[in-house]
Amino acid sequence: VGTAGQKVTRMGSGDMLVNRCGADLRKLVLRSHLITKMDGLVGFQRLELLELYDNQIEVLECLGDGEDGKPGVTLRVLDMSYNVIRDMEPVNLCPNLEELFLANNKIKVISGLKHLKKLRKVDLGANRIRVMPEEELSGLENLEELWLGKNKIENIDGISSLTKLRRLDVQSNRLTKVENLTAQIDTLEELYLSHNGINDEGASCETGLALSFTK
């Protein structure tokens, strides 16, 4: 969508956006504007990438309001980083998502992920998350990257089923020990742990850095 250097404040109500871009639009990118509300998405039939990075959006909405749950069911990539979103549950309307970016929001609880089995990358960095819930993460059988840096997480949990995980970022949290990485012994390539409170004992747990990782 061409915006000619202007700051957009509204996406357009009704059919305005669809009429302008066409119902078969595959990628919609409106980065670094002043948009406060997600609207105008009903009518897109093939939207695969929605990027509203760096706006002022408070609520994830309109993702499943169209025909047959569109545009949510067609989305492969959703980037809502750098907004003011508090509830991520509506991402459950996007069952075919492969990449999800919700960094730098105001999210306290990980939710809406449990049935998104096609996810390969999730970025929830710089939020207010305290817990890595197994009930949300255990179903992400194809997840390769999980970015959770700059939160308030105290324990590495919920990843015992993530047997394809290659990158895990938990730097700048409240960790005191590294554990529960047994399921990643054959896949983990990158682990980011800086700026935590991990001491020598916490770094020596049998299910943590003491493991003989093969990568």
N, C-alpha and C positions, 0 to 999 in steps of 0.2 A: 504494500500500500504506500503510494507516494504521498509524503506530507510536506514536501517543499521546505524543509527546515523549520516548520512551525510546530509548536507544542500542541498536541492533541489533548483535549479534555474529555471528549466523549467518543465512544466507538460508533455510536449511531443506533437509534432505536428502530424497532420494527424491521423492515426489509432493507433499510438504507444501505447497510454495509454489504449485504449479499448482492444487491442490485449493482453496486459499484464494482465489486470484485468478481462477481460470478459465483454461482452455486458450486462449481467444480474446483474452486480454489484449493490448492494443496497446502500452502504455507501462508500464515498470517503473522507478521512481525510488526509490533508497535512498541519498540524499545524507548525507554527514557522519555516518557511523556508525562502528562498530569492526569491520566485516566483514573477515575475513582470507582468505576462500576463496569463489570463485565456484562455487556449486552450486545444485541445485534448479531448473535452467533447462530440463531435458529435459521435454518435454510441452507447452511453449508452441508454438502453431501459427501465430500471427500477430504475434508480437512485433516491433514496428518500432523502438522506442526503448528502449535499455537504458542507464540512468545510475546508475553506482556511484561517482560523484564523491566524493572526500575520504573514503576508507576506508583500510584497511591491506592491500589485496590485492597479492600478490606475483606471481601467475601468471594469465595470460589462459587460461581453460579453460572447458569445457562449451559452447563456442560451436557446435560441430558434432556434438554427441553424440546429438541427437534424431533422429527420423524424417526421412529425406530431407535431412539436414544442418541441421535446425532446432535452435535458433533463429537460427543464423548467417545462413542464406540469406534470412530475412525481415527482418533488421535493416536499417534505413535510417540510424539515428543510434546511435553508440556513444560514450559519454562515460565514460572511465576515468581522468580527470585526478586529480591529487593522491592517488596511491597509491604503491606501491613496486615497480612493474613494471619488469623488466629486459629482457624479450624481447617484442617486438611482433609476431613472425612469425604467431601464431595469427589475426591479423585477416584473413588470407587466406581464412578460412572464412566471411567475410561479403562475398560478391561483389556484393551490391546496396547496399552502404554508400554514402551520400551525404555524411555528415559524420562525421569521426573526431576525437575529442579524447583525447589522451594526454599533456597537459601536466603538468609537475611530477611526473615519475617518475624512474627511474634508467636510462633507455634510452641505450645507446651507439651503436647501429647502426639505421638505418632499414631495415626489412624487412617483408615481407608485403604490400606495396602494389601490386606490379607488375601484378596482374590486376584491380584494383579500379577499373574504368574509369568507374564512375558517381560517383566521389568528386568533390565540389564544394568541400569545405572540409576541411583537415587542420591540426590544431594539435598540434605537438610541442615547444612552447616549454618552457624550463626543464628540459632533460634534460642529457645528457652527449654529445650528438652532435657529431662532428667533420667528417663528410663528407656531402654531398648526392649520393647515388649515382644516376647516370643510369639504371642498370639497374632501379631501383625507381621512379623518378619519371617516366620517359619515357612510360609507358603511361597516365598520368593525363590523358587528352586533354580531360576536362571540368572539370579543377581550376580553380577561380576564386580560392581563398584558400589560402595556404601560410604558416603561422605557425611560425617557427623561432627566435624570439628567446631569449636567455639560454641559449645552448649554447656549443660550442667550435669553431664552424665557421670555417675559414680562407679558403675560397673559395666563391663563388657558382657552383655547377655543377649539371648534371643537369636543367636546365629548358628546354632547347632545343626540346622538343616541347610545352611547356605554352602553347599559343597562345590560351588563354582566361583566363590568369592576370590577375586584377585587383588583388590585394593580396598583397604579399610582405613578410614581417617577418623581418629578419635582424639586428635590433638586439641589442646586448650580446653580440656574438660576438668573433671574433679576426680580422675582416676587415682587410686593409690596402688593398684596392682594390675598385672596383665594376665588374663586367664580366659578360659573357655574358647580357645582357638583350635581345638583338636580337629574339628571338622574341616579346617582349612589347611591342614598340614601338607597337602599335595597341591594346593592351588594358590595360596597366598604369595603374592610377589611384592606388595608394598604395604607397609604398616606405619602409620603416622601417629606418634605418641608424645611429641614434644609439648612442653608447657602443661604438664600434669603434676601430681604429687607422688610419683612412683619412686619408691626407694629400692635399695638392693634386694630386699626380701620380696617386694612386690614384683620385681622384674625376674624373679627366679621361680615362679609358680610352674608346676609340672605341666599344666595345660596352657601355658603361655609361651614366653620366649625360650623356655627350656626344651621345647619341642624341636625335633630335627626336621625343619621345613625342607622340602625338596626343591623348591623354586629359588 
